[in-house]
Each structure stands twice: as C-alpha cells, then as structure tokens.
Amino acid sequence: MRKYLHNLSPCIMEHCYTASWSSIFHFASYIAILYVGKEGQVLHRSKRGWVWNQFFVIEEYTGPDPVLVGRLHSDVDSGDGNIKYILSGEGAGTIFVIDDKTGNIHATKTLDREEQAQYTLTAQAVNRETNKPLEPPSEFIVKVQDINDNPPEFLHGPYYGRVAEMSNVGTSVIKVTATDADDPTYGNSARLVYSILQGQPYFSVEPQTGIIRTALPNMDREARQEYDVVIQAKDMGGHMGGLSGTTQVKITLTDVNDNPPKFAQGVYAMAVSEDKVPGEEVGRLKARDPDLAENGLVDYRILEGDGMNLFEITKDSETQEAVIKLKKPVDFETKRSYTLKVEASNPHVDPRFTAWGPYKDTTIVKISVEDADEPPTFIAPGYNFEVEENAAAGTLVGRVHAKDTDIMNNPIRYMILRYTDLEEFFTINTEDGIIKTTRPLDREAQAWHNISVSAAEIGRSLIAFLDVNDNAPEFATQNEVLVCENVSPGKLIETVSATDKDEMAHRQHFHFSLAPEVANNHSFSLKDNRDSTASIFVIRKGFSRMSQDVYHLPIEINDNGVPPMSSTNTLIIRVCSCDSKDTILSCNVEPFILSAGLSTGALIAILACIVILLAIVVLFVALRRQKKEPLIVFEEEDIRENIITYDDEGGGEEDTEAFDIATLQNPDGANGFLPRKDIKPELQYPMRPGLRPIGNSVDVDDFIKTRISDADNDPTAPPYDSIQIYGYEGRGSIAGSLSSLESVTTDSDLDYDYLQSWGPRFKKLADLYGTKDSADDNS
C-alpha cells in the first residue's frame, strides 16, 4: 500500500504568482524511479509508503477562496469513500483544513512569513467507520513563501559623521546599514541598494555597502562646516517596484591647519611716554587664524628693527594677542620713534599642507615716544667752591647751572634747601644760580659747608596724582538691542563692551557674566570673549510680543584693578516684528497693540461703516420729521376732504337738485391746470378747447365722465397710483334696492323677539325692533 502527497498548486511546474509556483511539489510518484548502474543494469528503487516534500504557501494571499496547499492520497484509497484523512499539528483546523474525503489541504487565513516562517503538520489516513489508522502518521512541513511586503529600515538613524576638511575624494566618512524583514534567501525582496538623495555633489554612497565617501576635493570647513545628507535604501536590487526607506546623516567637517595667521593691518602705530618704566605695556596686536584649537594657535616674535633692544614681545594666552612691552627706558629728546618688524606663525603645521604655506605673516609696528615733563638737570652732579674766611658779606662763592631737557626749555628757578644751611650763611640768585655769602665765615669754627641747591621749572606747576581703582566698570553704550520675533536659536544678537573711568591704560580688562538671578534663564546666554567684550546669544526658538515685548538682562562686569570693582548693568532687549528676511518692520507699541486685535485697515473700515450708518439714521429721522404734503398744491383746501352734514335726506340718487354740484368741482382745476409739488413742469400746457367750466345743472354722470377723460389726457396728472372716488351708482339697477328703508314702509310679520336671547351684543338691535313692535301693538 502506498500513499501520495501531491502539491496541487494551480500553476504546477510553472512560474506563477497566483499560487505557490516556487513551492513546486516533487510528486510522490508511484512510478518507479530507475537508476542505471555502471554495467547498464536497471536498478529498482524500493517503494515507500509515503514520499514527502516541502509545501509552499505564498504569504499575504488575499484571494476570495482558500489557498490549496496540496493533496493527501493513499494507495489504499479506492475512491469508495471508506478512507478518512486527518490533519494535525501547527495550525491544523484553524489555519490549515483538510477535506477528509479527497485529502485536499487548504489554507484558510492570510499568512505572514515574518510572524512564522513554516508550519509542521502530521497527516494520517484512517478508516472512516472504525477510525483505525490505515497507515502510520507522518510529518510534513508547509513553508510560507516570502513576498516583498516590508520596506528597508535604518534602525540606528539618524547618523552623525565626521571627516577632516580638505580630505581627498573617496575618503570614508561613515557606514549606514538598513535591514529588511523579508526573506534574504528568496528572490530580491531583501537585496538592498543604497543611493544618495541629498548631499550631492559633496558626498557619495557605495550602492552595496552603504559607505558614505567624500566626492569633492578641498572642502573647506571655514566656508561650510555641516552638511545634511539623505541616504535611501531600496530593495528588489534597486529596480522599479521595490520598497525604500531613508535616513538622515549629519556630516561635520573637522578642522585641520590649512590657514596661516593674518594680521589685519600692514602697519600698527603705538606710543609710549618717556617716563614709563621697563616692563610696562606699550600696545597689543593680533593675527587672526580661522582654524580651531591648536591649529589656530599663533606665536609672535620680533624679527628686526631699531627698537629690538628697547622693546620685547610676549603673548597673552587667553586672547592670543601679542603684547609689546618696554624693555629699557626711552628718551624723547634722544630718539622720538622706533620701528619693529613682528612675525606671527603657527607652532603646529600639518605636513600635508606645507606646500600651501608659509604659515606665517609679518607686520610693521611703529612706536612713537611721547615727551614727558621732566625736571631740569644740573650740568655737573656736584660743585666745589672756595672762599676766604672773614670775607665780607656778599662775597661771590660760585655759580651752579641747570637746564631743562624738555622741548619747552622753561626758565629755571634756583633755591638753597634750608635744612642744609640752617644758619643761612649763603644765598643764591634764583635766576642765574650765583651763590654768595651773607656774612663773614670763620674757618676755625667750620671748615666745610655742604649745601644743596634745587632747580625747578618756572611757568607751571604739575601735580600728578596716583590713580586708585575706585570706579566700577559700565556699559560703553546704553543702546537697546532689537531682536526679531522669529529669531532662530543660537543667533548672536549683540556684542557688549565696557568702559572704566579709572586710568589703567592697556592693563585694563573686563570680565562679563550673567547676574545670578538670570543665570538659568531660558531666553538668552552670554559668552565672555576674554577681550573685554561679551557676546549675547538667543537660546530659545522665537518670541511673542503679545506675551512680552521687552526683556531686561542684568549683566555683571568685573575689572582687574586693585582693589577689583564690579557693577551690574541691565541690557534692554526689545522684541520687534520682522519679515522673512529678518528686516525689522516695527518695534513700536502701537502696531503691537493693533496686531493683538484688528489691523489698521480693518479699524478704518469699521469706522467708515459706523459713519455711514449714522448718516443713514440722521437722514431717516429728518425725513420722518418732514411734514407730508400732497403732491398737488392747492391754494385752498379741497372741499372734498371735508365732511359736510346735511339734515335732510334728499330725493335719492338721481336727485341732482337737492345740493349744489359746484361743491364737487375743484376751483383750481377750472382752467385745466393743476400745479404739482413733486416735479417742476417743464412746459405749461394751454387749456384744451373742449375743457370748459361746467354749470351747476350738468348731470352728475356727464360730469364724472368728463373728469375721467380730463384726468386720462392730462399730462400734468400724477403718473403714480391714485384713488379717485366717484359716489354715483347709475340711473338704475336690475337688482333693485338693497336699502331697508322700503321695508319699513311695508307691513312685516317678522317677529324680532328672538333677538333678546342673543346676548348683550344684539341688545341694541333688539331694543330698536322690539320697542317698535311694542309701540305698534299699543297703537
């Protein structure tokens, strides 16, 4: 007895995507497989009850019908329905079901290879009636065939890479790696190809490895330091229809020493007073090097000059400035100027870029000596004079001479220091320095007299005060700082400097820091530049004038005097409205207030509407107050507007003799023209020939017809709607009279007593008719 398991995929042995074409089942054939030996002998393979191979089911199948996986068949199955096929194992009964009669296996659910790649099932044929196994159970595997349903992903992005500036083309920067959850052993679903979407022409990426390399030579960090690169990974070997994923790579160029130091000026001018002592600072200069860290270090030295023996040069390690100091005293009267040639060079030179050198620069420093007000000096350091004893008073002893070395050459005034001649034996001429005796001298009493003479300039007295550091530093300027609402973080908005009233010359330096109460603020930061200036940066993203339009930033400034002094100065920062190019539009309060509500144009429109509405209301009130007058002006009031009461009944409708017909006539219309008030007639129409006054005896009917004809043909008559009432019924009526007057004259048998029961509304009518009836009965 043999059993077979057939893969009944709809596209067996064919390249087909509608079913599991790659899971081609190698039929468990009952056909004998022949093997031919070396001697041509036909060998027969021994038969097995089951011949198993793997089954394949495509993942993510969304067809309307369950997917046919394969067919279970036993050679003991004669087709009479006595065989029952049973399936057990992973997913049996839920994912995989079997037709117990035919042995067909179907997948009833959509499978995902990334969740489970294969299922192990057990197949068995039993007797339908007794459920006894006809064959031992055997296992087989159903593998889920992969499709390209997962895009590549960069699990470790974004990436950050660094590469030295001026690197050669092809220098490796960083490697990016993407993963694809699809099966890498099947097809191209997980075969990734890398490409660069953003970052050309500076960088490139290797398609197979994802290694990013430089693509341009001589990329300069000083020109641009950071680059944003976008890398794409696409499966299916990069062909059309493949899925893709991207990642961001931020590449930073690191610094190398590729820039020499440069002096900003070719010649620097300095000055030193002749009264300065050695060691004092004369001036400072600095060579700029845009490189960073040790690549930007600069050393200074004096190459040549006539002042090499009088001056020396050192470096301030904090500011990288060259400091020229006085080495020996200078004399204005001896030499008034000196010239030095100073060189700035990099101590660390990259050998790769030596050909780009030299990495040094030179400049000329001219130092002028300033004249100081020096005291006069004597021609000789000491004088010896002889005089005879007992010489008369006024005897000439000798003369001392001093001169002023300054350019002014002021006159000299001499005097004897009295503590050296307490008894005043000698006197000196203040102008020429001649010394004489004041009385006879006695050699036996005192053989030698040592006196001291002083010489001073005449013309001015100079008193120099030694300065003490008693003034605190303060801002050099008190200007407001303007910042845009849309300012970006890290932007430099101001560089502040300080000044001090104390006289400290070049030794004066200031240190800046934020006051303790704002040290942890989230809007602004301060960086001390170590050159007596500080930079103010924005650390938040944008501002809102609606919430706050002015910021006060207290800054502490310290000097290096003795004793050190400090002060707190407030920097005022105002938030302004700017356009997209950071051009300030307005910082005033008025536009800010308007922006919080309505714009200026909107307010003007609203005010205009209010003015128009007020004008309409005033006009309406004025028209309402205006007296309404008839459109046709009458000199006198028309008699038809009055109610005339007559105490007699008259003779009826056709009685034209009972009243004056002239009362119906308009006296003003007798001439055929009625003036109008609403318009001013352009022409005066003459009276028509057929229009004439009507006498009193004219019949009313003719009168009315005449008036109708006149009104229809009158060009001055009102063209608008008007009501004209004519109280004439005609000469007769076929309906007869509707008046109840005739019924009064006839006898009536009607009984009006029922009106009494109709209520109060008919009481008056009941009284009239009831009273009359009662009166008739009494008569």
C-alpha positions as a printed Julia matrix, in Angstrom:
779×3 Matrix{Float64}:
    0.0     0.0     0.0
    1.36    3.36   -0.92
    0.37    6.84   -0.08
    0.95   10.04   -2.05
    1.05   13.68   -1.21
    0.52   15.9    -4.22
    1.04   19.63   -4.39
   -1.97   20.74   -6.37
   -0.92   24.3    -6.84
   -2.83   25.89   -9.74
    0.46   26.57  -11.54
    2.39   23.38  -11.03
    5.83   23.44  -12.65
    5.25   26.98  -13.94
    6.4    30.46  -12.99
    3.16   31.73  -11.49
    2.37   34.27   -8.77
   -1.31   33.4    -8.38
   -0.3    30.33   -6.43
    2.81   28.97   -4.81
    4.78   28.44   -8.03
    8.11   28.22   -6.25
    6.74   25.55   -3.96
    6.65   23.1    -6.81
    5.87   19.77   -5.38
    8.06   16.94   -6.42
    5.31   14.44   -6.85
    5.4    11.43   -4.58
    5.21    9.33   -7.6
    4.33    5.72   -7.62
    6.25    5.49  -10.88
    9.37    3.5   -10.33
   12.48    5.64  -10.45
   15.11    3.85  -12.42
   18.76    4.01  -11.72
   21.21    2.76  -14.31
   24.31    1.12  -12.9
   27.78    1.07  -14.31
   27.13   -2.15  -16.19
   23.82   -0.91  -17.6
   21.79   -2.84  -15.08
   18.47   -1.31  -14.3
   18.09   -0.83  -10.56
   14.65   -0.51   -8.98
   14.24    1.86   -6.04
   12.48    0.29   -3.08
    8.99    1.69   -2.54
    7.96    3.69    0.5
    4.55    4.17    1.97
    4.98    7.98    1.96
    7.18   10.2    -0.16
    7.29   13.69    1.43
    8.47   17.01    0.14
    8.06   20.55    1.45
    4.95   22.52    0.66
    4.96   26.26   -0.02
    2.21   28.81    0.54
    2.6    32.4    -0.56
    2.24   34.92    2.26
   -0.26   37.75    2.38
   -2.54   35.97   -0.09
   -5.86   37.85   -0.21
   -7.82   35.89   -2.77
  -11.54   35.14   -2.34
  -11.03   31.39   -1.92
   -8.81   29.42    0.45
   -5.39   28.57   -0.96
   -4.97   24.94   -2.0
   -1.78   23.75   -0.37
   -1.67   20.14   -1.58
   -3.43   16.81   -1.61
   -3.12   13.79    0.65
   -3.69   10.43   -1.08
   -3.13    6.83   -0.07
   -2.81    3.91   -2.45
   -5.35    2.04   -0.31
   -7.91    4.68   -1.25
  -10.06    3.08   -3.93
  -12.34    6.07   -4.14
  -15.31    4.44   -2.42
  -15.18    6.93    0.47
  -14.04    4.48    3.13
  -10.8     6.4     3.7
  -10.79    9.42    6.02
   -7.89   11.81    6.01
   -6.86   13.51    9.25
   -4.56   16.55    9.69
   -2.96   17.6    12.95
   -0.11   19.82   14.07
    0.59   23.58   13.98
   -2.4    25.47   12.67
   -4.4    22.35   11.88
   -8.11   23.08   11.96
   -7.6    26.84   12.23
   -5.16   27.82    9.54
   -4.99   24.56    7.59
   -8.05   22.4     6.92
   -8.32   19.1     5.07
  -11.12   17.6     3.09
  -11.41   14.2     4.8
  -12.72   12.62    1.61
  -10.42   13.97   -1.08
   -7.41   14.81    1.1
   -7.16   18.35   -0.26
   -5.4    20.73    2.19
   -6.33   24.43    2.14
   -5.02   27.49    3.97
   -7.98   29.48    5.26
   -6.12   32.52    6.64
   -3.6    35.01    5.38
   -0.11   34.01    6.44
    2.79   36.3     7.32
    6.25   34.85    6.93
    7.7    37.43    9.31
    5.45   36.07   12.08
    6.04   32.35   11.36
    8.12   31.03    8.5
    6.92   27.39    8.49
    4.37   25.0     9.98
    4.88   21.34   10.9
    1.82   19.16   10.25
    1.03   15.47   10.62
   -1.04   13.58    8.03
   -2.82   10.24    8.58
   -5.31    8.02    6.72
   -7.86    6.15    8.88
  -10.94    4.01    8.29
  -14.0     6.22    8.16
  -16.16    3.81   10.12
  -13.75    2.48   12.71
  -11.23    5.38   12.8
   -8.48    2.82   12.79
   -5.24    4.01   11.21
   -4.57    2.53    7.85
   -1.04    3.89    7.74
    1.29    5.28   10.4
    1.17    9.1    10.76
    3.86   11.11    9.05
    5.01   14.72    9.33
    5.48   17.25    6.58
    6.37   20.98    6.52
    4.48   23.86    4.96
    6.78   26.79    4.35
    5.44   30.33    3.94
    6.85   31.76    0.77
    8.05   35.36    1.12
    6.8    38.34   -0.86
    8.19   41.87   -0.82
    5.94   43.4     1.82
    8.47   45.05    4.15
   10.39   48.23    3.29
   14.02   48.64    4.37
   14.54   50.34    7.73
   17.52   52.15    9.24
   17.39   51.04   12.85
   20.21   53.26   14.08
   19.39   56.54   12.33
   19.83   59.42   12.27
   23.59   59.14   11.81
   26.33   61.61   12.65
   29.62   61.51   10.77
   32.85   63.47   10.89
   35.51   63.88    8.28
   38.52   66.18    8.11
   38.31   69.16    5.83
   40.43   69.15    2.69
   40.17   65.33    2.55
   40.83   63.55   -0.71
   37.99   62.33   -2.89
   36.77   58.92   -1.73
   37.63   59.37    1.94
   35.32   57.2     4.03
   33.01   59.16    6.31
   30.53   56.7     7.86
   28.69   53.49    7.04
   24.91   53.3     7.21
   23.08   49.98    7.39
   19.45   49.19    6.63
   17.61   45.95    7.4
   14.76   44.28    5.54
   12.43   41.84    7.29
   11.8    39.93    4.07
   13.48   36.58    3.35
   17.05   37.18    2.18
   17.33   33.67    0.75
   14.46   34.05   -1.64
   14.36   36.42   -4.6
   15.41   40.06   -4.34
   12.97   41.1    -1.63
   15.8    41.72    0.82
   18.5    42.7    -1.63
   19.23   46.33   -0.8
   20.84   49.04   -2.89
   21.89   52.36   -1.35
   21.67   55.72   -3.09
   22.06   59.34   -2.05
   19.05   61.65   -2.35
   20.52   64.79   -0.79
   24.13   65.8    -0.36
   25.47   65.83   -3.89
   27.94   66.77   -5.17
   29.8    66.74   -1.87
   29.29   63.11   -0.9
   28.52   59.73   -2.5
   27.46   56.34   -1.17
   28.51   52.85   -2.21
   25.39   51.06   -3.52
   26.15   47.69   -1.94
   27.85   48.58    1.36
   26.25   51.9     2.36
   29.63   53.54    2.98
   29.46   57.3     2.54
   32.54   58.87    0.98
   33.63   62.37    0.03
   33.0    63.27   -3.6
   34.62   66.69   -3.86
   38.21   67.7    -3.07
   39.24   70.6    -0.85
   36.02   71.01    1.12
   36.76   73.92    3.44
   35.39   73.95    6.99
   35.8    77.71    7.19
   33.41   78.06    4.23
   30.87   75.45    5.38
   31.09   73.17    8.38
   27.95   70.97    8.33
   26.15   69.04    5.61
   22.77   67.3     5.74
   22.78   64.11    3.69
   19.8    61.83    2.95
   20.52   58.19    2.12
   17.94   55.83    0.59
   17.93   52.04    0.79
   15.76   50.27   -1.81
   15.05   46.56   -2.06
   14.48   44.44   -5.18
   18.03   45.34   -6.11
   17.01   48.94   -6.64
   14.68   48.08   -9.51
   11.34   49.67  -10.16
    8.62   48.47   -7.82
   10.93   47.98   -4.87
   10.21   49.42   -1.45
   12.52   52.02    0.05
   13.45   53.74    3.3
   15.54   56.81    4.06
   17.7    58.14    6.87
   19.3    61.45    7.75
   23.08   61.78    8.07
   24.63   64.97    9.5
   28.26   65.23    8.45
   30.59   67.7    10.15
   33.93   68.78    8.73
   36.65   68.73   11.37
   39.4    71.32   11.39
   42.91   70.98   10.04
   45.63   73.6     9.97
   45.07   74.84    6.45
   45.05   78.59    7.13
   48.04   80.78    8.04
   47.69   83.58   10.58
   46.98   87.01    9.12
   47.45   90.49   10.53
   44.53   92.79    9.87
   46.87   95.73    9.16
   50.19   96.1     7.44
   51.31   98.8     9.86
   50.37   99.31   13.52
   51.03  102.59   15.32
   51.72  102.76   19.07
   53.01  105.35   21.5
   54.96  105.24   24.76
   55.77  108.01   27.16
   59.4   108.58   28.04
   58.6   108.4    31.74
   57.43  104.74   31.51
   59.45  102.17   33.37
   60.64   98.87   31.91
   58.03   96.1    31.97
   55.09   98.35   31.24
   52.85   97.51   28.3
   53.18   99.6    25.17
   50.45   98.05   22.96
   48.79   94.95   21.57
   48.18   93.44   18.14
   46.68   90.18   16.96
   46.98   87.92   13.95
   43.73   86.12   13.08
   43.72   82.4    12.33
   40.3    80.9    11.43
   41.45   77.4    12.4
   40.36   75.88   15.7
   42.09   74.69   18.86
   45.8    74.04   18.43
   45.51   74.6    14.68
   44.68   78.23   15.42
   47.47   78.91   17.91
   49.82   81.77   16.98
   53.31   82.61   18.21
   54.9    86.07   17.89
   58.46   87.33   17.68
   60.37   90.49   16.7
   62.38   89.88   13.57
   64.2    93.17   13.22
   64.04   96.89   13.9
   65.89   99.72   15.6
   63.99   99.1    18.81
   64.85   95.42   19.32
   66.97   96.29   22.38
   64.38   98.57   23.91
   61.21   96.51   23.41
   60.16   92.89   23.86
   57.13   90.88   22.78
   55.06   88.3    24.7
   51.74   86.52   24.09
   48.52   86.66   26.08
   47.48   83.01   26.16
   43.83   83.85   26.79
   43.31   86.31   23.95
   46.1    85.09   21.63
   47.33   88.68   21.35
   50.88   89.9    21.01
   51.85   92.22   23.88
   54.7    94.67   23.27
   56.38   95.82   26.46
   59.1    98.31   27.31
   62.43   96.59   27.91
   64.56   99.69   28.6
   63.72  103.36   29.25
   63.33  105.6    26.24
   64.15  109.28   25.94
   62.1   111.62   23.82
   64.96  114.04   23.43
   67.3   111.28   22.26
   65.06  109.39   19.8
   61.46  110.02   19.09
   60.34  106.89   17.16
   61.22  103.23   16.69
   60.26  100.59   14.13
   59.76   96.87   14.76
   59.02   94.05   12.35
   56.81   91.45   14.05
   56.16   87.93   12.78
   53.15   85.69   13.61
   53.41   81.96   12.89
   51.64   78.67   13.63
   53.55   76.43   16.02
   51.77   73.31   14.69
   51.95   72.87   10.94
   50.27   69.93    9.19
   52.86   68.35    6.89
   50.14   67.52    4.37
   49.62   71.2     3.72
   53.12   72.59    3.94
   53.02   73.27    0.22
   50.2    75.71    0.88
   52.44   77.78    3.2
   54.11   79.7     4.51
   52.06   79.55    7.69
   53.24   82.92    8.93
   52.68   86.61    8.41
   54.57   89.82    9.23
   53.65   93.39   10.02
   55.38   96.66   10.92
   54.94   98.27   14.35
   55.84  101.94   14.63
   56.32  103.2    18.18
   56.5   106.91   18.83
   57.99  108.27   22.04
   55.93  110.9    23.81
   57.51  113.77   25.64
   57.1   113.87   29.42
   57.54  116.92   31.66
   60.92  116.05   33.18
   62.65  118.09   35.89
   65.72  120.17   34.97
   69.16  118.64   35.41
   72.41  120.24   36.62
   75.38  120.39   34.29
   77.55  118.73   36.93
   76.47  116.32   39.59
   78.37  118.35   42.24
   80.24  121.64   42.71
   83.28  122.6    44.87
   83.83  126.28   45.72
   86.45  128.08   47.87
   86.04  131.33   49.76
   88.37  133.19   52.13
   87.44  133.33   55.72
   86.33  136.61   57.13
   85.32  137.67   53.6
   82.77  140.41   53.59
   79.12  139.64   53.22
   78.06  139.3    49.57
   81.33  137.72   48.53
   80.89  135.56   45.4
   81.24  131.89   46.16
   80.39  130.32   42.76
   77.63  129.5    40.32
   75.57  126.38   39.67
   73.85  125.78   36.34
   70.87  123.53   35.4
   69.0   123.15   32.15
   65.54  121.95   31.07
   65.8   118.97   28.71
   62.18  119.34   27.53
   61.28  120.99   24.28
   59.63  123.82   26.15
   63.01  124.76   27.76
   61.33  126.69   30.54
   63.35  129.1    32.72
   64.98  127.65   35.82
   64.5   128.86   39.39
   67.17  128.03   41.95
   66.92  127.79   45.71
   69.0   126.51   48.62
   67.43  123.76   50.62
   67.34  125.36   54.08
   67.76  122.14   56.0
   71.31  122.07   54.55
   72.05  125.69   55.59
   70.15  126.22   58.76
   72.14  129.31   59.8
   71.72  130.81   56.33
   75.43  131.51   55.64
   74.74  131.57   51.89
   72.22  132.98   49.49
   71.55  132.16   45.82
   70.22  134.15   42.95
   67.02  132.42   41.87
   67.53  133.27   38.21
   71.23  132.69   37.45
   72.31  130.34   40.28
   75.08  132.61   41.69
   75.87  131.8    45.32
   77.13  134.49   47.75
   77.88  134.76   51.42
   75.58  136.52   53.8
   78.24  137.23   56.5
   81.91  136.58   57.17
   82.83  132.94   57.67
   85.17  131.54   60.34
   87.33  128.64   59.15
   88.2   127.65   62.72
   84.51  127.32   63.56
   83.56  125.32   60.42
   85.97  124.49   57.64
   83.42  122.97   55.21
   79.88  123.88   54.35
   77.76  121.32   52.4
   74.7   122.89   50.93
   72.14  121.5    48.44
   70.64  123.56   45.66
   67.41  122.69   43.83
   66.42  123.76   40.36
   62.79  123.95   39.28
   61.0   125.0    36.09
   59.29  128.34   36.09
   55.96  128.77   34.4
   53.83  125.9    35.59
   53.45  123.54   38.44
   52.45  120.0    37.67
   50.91  117.85   40.38
   50.46  114.24   39.46
   48.02  112.11   41.44
   48.39  108.35   41.65
   45.15  106.84   40.4
   43.27  104.36   42.6
   40.74  101.87   41.19
   37.63  103.42   42.71
   35.24  103.38   39.73
   33.16  100.38   38.7
   33.02   99.45   35.01
   29.88  100.09   33.0
   28.48   99.54   29.51
   30.29  101.54   26.83
   26.9   102.28   25.2
   23.35  102.12   26.51
   21.56  101.25   23.3
   18.59   98.89   23.16
   19.05   95.56   21.44
   16.41   94.73   18.83
   15.54   91.09   18.17
   13.03   89.58   15.74
   10.09   87.53   16.89
   11.09   84.68   14.57
   14.75   84.63   15.6
   16.39   81.21   15.5
   18.21   79.68   18.5
   21.94   80.27   18.67
   21.84   83.61   16.85
   24.26   86.34   18.01
   22.19   89.44   18.74
   24.71   91.79   20.4
   28.36   92.2    21.42
   28.7    94.35   24.54
   31.8    96.18   25.76
   32.63   98.16   28.88
   34.46  101.29   29.93
   36.02  102.44   33.2
   36.78  105.95   34.42
   39.94  104.74   36.15
   43.23  105.23   34.32
   44.59  101.75   33.69
   45.57  102.02   30.03
   46.27   98.71   28.33
   46.31   96.79   31.56
   42.6    97.24   31.89
   40.47   94.12   31.2
   36.86   93.31   31.92
   35.09   90.06   32.67
   31.37   89.59   31.9
   28.8    87.2    33.37
   25.05   86.98   33.81
   23.66   88.11   37.14
   22.81   85.19   39.47
   19.07   85.83   39.26
   19.06   85.24   35.46
   21.88   82.72   35.22
   19.39   79.94   34.43
   17.06   81.86   32.15
   15.76   80.13   29.03
   15.92   83.06   26.62
   19.47   84.41   26.43
   23.02   83.3    27.11
   26.32   85.17   27.5
   29.8    84.23   26.29
   32.82   86.13   27.62
   35.16   86.67   24.66
   38.14   87.33   27.01
   38.96   90.53   25.13
   36.89   92.92   27.27
   33.79   92.11   25.22
   30.94   89.61   25.58
   28.54   88.07   23.07
   24.8    87.71   23.73
   23.07   84.73   22.09
   19.43   83.63   21.81
   18.78   80.15   23.21
   15.04   79.86   22.64
   13.04   79.47   19.44
   11.25   82.72   18.69
    9.45   85.28   20.86
    5.93   86.65   21.07
    5.33   90.34   21.52
    1.83   89.51   22.72
    3.22   87.81   25.83
    6.31   90.03   26.38
    7.87   92.7    24.21
   10.78   93.88   26.4
   13.35   91.79   28.27
   15.79   93.12   30.88
   19.03   91.14   31.08
   21.26   92.09   34.08
   24.99   91.57   33.37
   27.8    91.73   35.89
   31.06   93.42   34.79
   34.29   92.97   36.78
   37.62   94.74   36.19
   41.13   93.62   37.06
   42.06   96.64   39.15
   43.31   96.77   42.74
   41.01   96.51   44.5
   38.74   94.88   41.87
   35.48   96.65   41.17
   32.25   95.29   39.71
   28.83   96.55   38.71
   25.56   95.18   37.36
   24.31   96.77   34.16
   20.96   95.98   32.53
   20.79   95.24   28.83
   17.37   96.09   27.37
   16.24   93.72   24.64
   13.14   94.66   22.64
   11.19   92.18   20.51
   10.29   93.53   17.07
    8.2    92.46   14.1
   10.32   91.34   11.13
    9.77   90.0     7.65
   11.04   86.72    6.23
   14.48   88.28    5.6
   14.83   89.37    9.27
   14.36   93.01    8.31
   12.83   94.88   11.24
    9.41   96.28   10.35
    8.26   97.82   13.6
    9.18   97.88   17.28
    6.59  100.46   18.36
    3.88   99.73   20.86
    1.05  100.93   18.59
    1.48   98.34   15.85
    1.87   95.71   18.54
   -1.47   96.66   20.1
   -3.19   96.66   16.74
   -1.81   93.24   15.92
   -3.35   91.83   19.08
   -6.84   92.84   17.86
   -7.59   94.25   14.44
   -5.38   95.65   11.75
   -5.38   99.33   10.84
   -7.31   98.67    7.61
   -9.99   96.73    9.48
  -10.43   99.55   12.03
  -10.74  102.14    9.26
  -13.38  100.02    7.5
  -15.36   99.63   10.75
  -15.24  103.38   11.44
  -16.38  104.12    7.88
  -19.34  101.74    8.28
  -20.29  103.42   11.57
  -20.2   106.86    9.96
  -22.38  105.66    7.05
  -24.91  104.11    9.43
  -25.08  107.32   11.46
  -25.66  109.34    8.28
  -28.48  106.98    7.23
  -30.12  107.25   10.65
  -29.92  111.06   10.63
  -31.39  111.2     7.12
  -34.19  108.82    8.06
  -35.08  110.87   11.14
  -35.06  114.06    9.09
  -37.4   112.55    6.51
  -39.71  111.29    9.24
  -39.9   114.75   10.76
  -40.59  116.39    7.45
  -44.28  117.2     7.05
  -46.0   115.09    4.44
  -47.67  117.34    1.9
  -49.88  116.39   -1.02
  -48.26  116.03   -4.38
  -50.71  118.54   -5.91
  -50.61  122.0    -4.44
  -53.95  123.65   -3.8
  -54.26  127.26   -2.88
  -57.19  126.41   -0.68
  -58.23  123.2     0.96
  -60.22  120.91   -1.33
  -63.82  120.79   -0.17
  -63.91  117.07   -0.9
  -61.64  116.42    2.05
  -64.3   117.8     4.42
  -67.36  116.06    5.78
  -70.5   118.16    5.15
  -73.51  117.21    7.21
  -76.96  117.77    5.75
  -80.06  117.37    7.91
  -82.3   116.34    5.04
  -82.38  113.04    3.22
  -82.69  114.41   -0.26
  -84.53  112.99   -3.16
  -82.4   109.92   -3.83
  -79.57  109.08   -6.13
  -80.99  110.76   -9.2
  -81.94  113.94   -7.43
  -79.46  116.46   -8.7
  -81.4   119.48   -7.5
  -81.07  118.82   -3.76
  -77.42  120.0    -3.48
  -75.03  122.25   -5.32
  -72.98  120.3    -7.86
  -70.36  123.03   -7.8
  -69.11  121.67   -4.46
  -67.64  118.7    -6.37
  -65.68  120.92   -8.62
  -62.09  121.99   -8.0
  -61.93  125.74   -8.44
  -58.24  125.48   -9.3
  -58.91  122.91  -11.99
  -61.33  125.08  -13.84
  -58.58  126.44  -16.03
  -57.36  122.93  -16.87
  -54.03  123.06  -14.99
  -53.25  121.65  -11.57
  -49.79  122.51  -10.21
  -47.67  119.63   -8.83
  -45.28  119.74   -5.96
  -43.19  116.67   -6.65
  -41.94  117.83  -10.05
  -41.45  121.11  -11.75
  -43.29  121.12  -15.11
  -41.04  121.97  -17.98
  -43.88  123.17  -20.2
  -47.1   124.95  -19.44
  -49.87  123.24  -21.34
  -52.63  125.52  -22.61
  -56.23  124.8   -21.85
  -57.73  122.33  -24.31
  -60.59  123.67  -26.38
  -63.01  121.06  -25.15
  -62.3   121.77  -21.49
  -64.58  124.39  -20.01
  -66.33  125.14  -16.76
  -69.41  123.12  -16.11
  -72.56  124.69  -14.93
  -74.49  123.67  -11.9
  -77.23  121.99  -13.93
  -74.98  119.42  -15.55
  -75.86  115.83  -14.9
  -73.54  114.1   -12.44
  -72.9   111.19  -14.78
  -71.72  113.5   -17.54
  -69.67  115.45  -15.07
  -67.81  112.38  -13.86
  -67.16  111.09  -17.37
  -65.77  114.45  -18.34
  -63.46  114.49  -15.34
  -62.25  110.96  -16.09
  -61.44  111.93  -19.66
  -59.63  115.06  -18.46
  -57.61  113.08  -15.95
  -56.64  110.46  -18.54
  -55.44  113.05  -21.03
  -53.87  115.5   -18.61
  -50.01  115.33  -18.94
  -49.65  117.06  -15.6
  -51.73  114.48  -13.77
  -49.93  112.26  -11.27
  -48.32  109.27  -13.07
  -48.39  107.22   -9.91
  -51.21  105.26   -8.31
  -54.04  107.34   -7.02
  -57.56  106.73   -5.81
  -60.43  108.77   -7.17
  -63.83  108.05   -5.64
  -66.99  108.82   -7.55
  -70.13  108.41   -5.44
  -72.53  107.74   -8.29
  -74.2   104.37   -8.78
  -76.01  104.99  -12.06
  -79.55  105.58  -13.21
  -80.91  102.19  -12.31
  -80.13   98.7   -11.05
  -81.7    95.44  -12.1
  -81.06   94.1    -8.59
  -83.33   96.61   -7.08
  -82.72   98.48   -3.92
  -80.87   96.82   -1.04
  -81.93   99.5     1.4
  -84.02   98.52    4.35
  -85.85  101.8     4.19
  -88.51  100.42    1.91
  -89.18   97.53    4.27
  -90.06   99.98    6.96
  -92.96  101.32    4.95
  -94.38   97.83    4.41
  -96.08   95.64    6.84
  -93.95   92.85    8.13
  -94.94   89.8    10.03
  -91.41   89.11   11.29
  -91.01   88.6    15.0
  -87.81   90.07   16.42
  -88.29   88.9    19.96
  -85.67   86.23   19.47
  -83.01   88.98   19.41
  -83.45   89.31   23.14
  -81.87   85.9    23.63
  -78.81   86.62   21.5
  -76.89   88.3    24.25
  -75.6    91.77   25.01
  -74.13   92.27   21.56
  -77.59   92.31   19.98
  -79.25   94.16   22.81
  -79.33   97.46   20.96
  -80.84   95.88   17.85
  -83.38   94.02   19.96
  -84.34   97.24   21.72
  -84.86   99.05   18.41
  -87.03   96.47   16.79
  -88.63   95.24   19.91
  -89.59   98.72   21.01
  -91.1    99.47   17.63
  -93.12   96.33   17.69
  -94.37   97.07   21.12
  -95.32  100.57   20.07
  -97.32   99.23   17.11
  -99.14   96.81   19.33
 -100.07   99.52   21.76
 -101.43  101.7    18.99
